């Protein structure tokens, strides 16, 4: 999905799909504070769209 098609704040499901990360891994990173800009709003995680670029390429997709 193009970046411009994404909402400004993403759900963990949307974010995990965009960065190709398992949701369980993402939730561990959220709880550890490893996702830049992520906040809990009303008891639910919201992640800013710009954080996609900050997370980098997942190790299993990286080419060396």
VEXDREN-2710 file (C-alpha; in Angstrom, 1 decimal):
% VEXDREN-2710
k/r/px/py/pz
1/UNK/0.0/0.0/0.0
2/UNK/1.3/3.5/-0.8
3/UNK/2.2/5.6/2.1
4/UNK/-0.3/8.3/1.1
5/UNK/-3.1/5.7/1.2
6/UNK/-2.4/4.9/4.9
7/UNK/-4.1/6.8/7.7
8/UNK/-2.0/9.1/9.9
9/UNK/-2.2/6.7/12.8
10/UNK/-2.1/3.0/12.3
11/UNK/-3.4/0.1/14.3
12/UNK/-0.8/-2.6/15.2
13/UNK/-2.4/-4.9/12.6
14/UNK/-1.9/-2.3/9.8
15/UNK/1.6/-1.4/11.0
16/UNK/2.6/-5.1/11.2
17/UNK/1.4/-5.7/7.7
18/UNK/3.3/-2.7/6.3
19/UNK/6.6/-3.7/7.9
20/UNK/6.0/-7.4/7.4
21/UNK/6.4/-8.2/11.1
22/UNK/4.4/-10.8/13.2
23/UNK/1.9/-9.0/15.4
24/UNK/3.3/-10.8/18.5
25/UNK/6.7/-9.4/17.8
26/UNK/5.3/-6.0/17.3
27/UNK/3.4/-6.1/20.6
28/UNK/6.6/-7.1/22.4
29/UNK/8.3/-4.1/20.8
30/UNK/5.5/-1.8/21.7
31/UNK/5.6/-2.8/25.3
32/UNK/9.3/-2.4/25.4
33/UNK/9.1/1.1/23.9
34/UNK/11.0/0.1/20.8
35/UNK/8.5/1.6/18.3
36/UNK/9.1/5.3/17.8
37/UNK/6.1/7.5/18.3
38/UNK/3.7/4.7/19.4
39/UNK/1.2/5.6/22.1
40/UNK/-1.7/4.0/23.8
41/UNK/-4.9/6.0/23.2
42/UNK/-8.0/4.8/24.9
43/UNK/-6.3/1.5/25.8
44/UNK/-5.4/0.8/22.2
45/UNK/-2.0/1.2/20.5
46/UNK/-1.7/3.8/17.8
47/UNK/1.4/4.1/15.7
48/UNK/2.2/7.1/13.5
49/UNK/2.6/6.4/9.8
50/UNK/6.1/7.9/9.8
51/UNK/7.3/5.1/12.2
52/UNK/7.3/2.7/9.2
53/UNK/10.5/4.3/7.9
54/UNK/12.0/4.3/11.4
55/UNK/11.7/0.6/12.0
56/UNK/13.9/-0.4/9.1
57/UNK/13.8/-3.6/7.1
58/UNK/13.0/-6.8/9.1
59/UNK/16.0/-9.1/9.4
60/UNK/14.3/-11.9/7.5
61/UNK/13.8/-9.6/4.5
62/UNK/17.2/-7.9/4.6
63/UNK/19.6/-8.7/1.7
64/UNK/23.3/-8.4/2.3
END
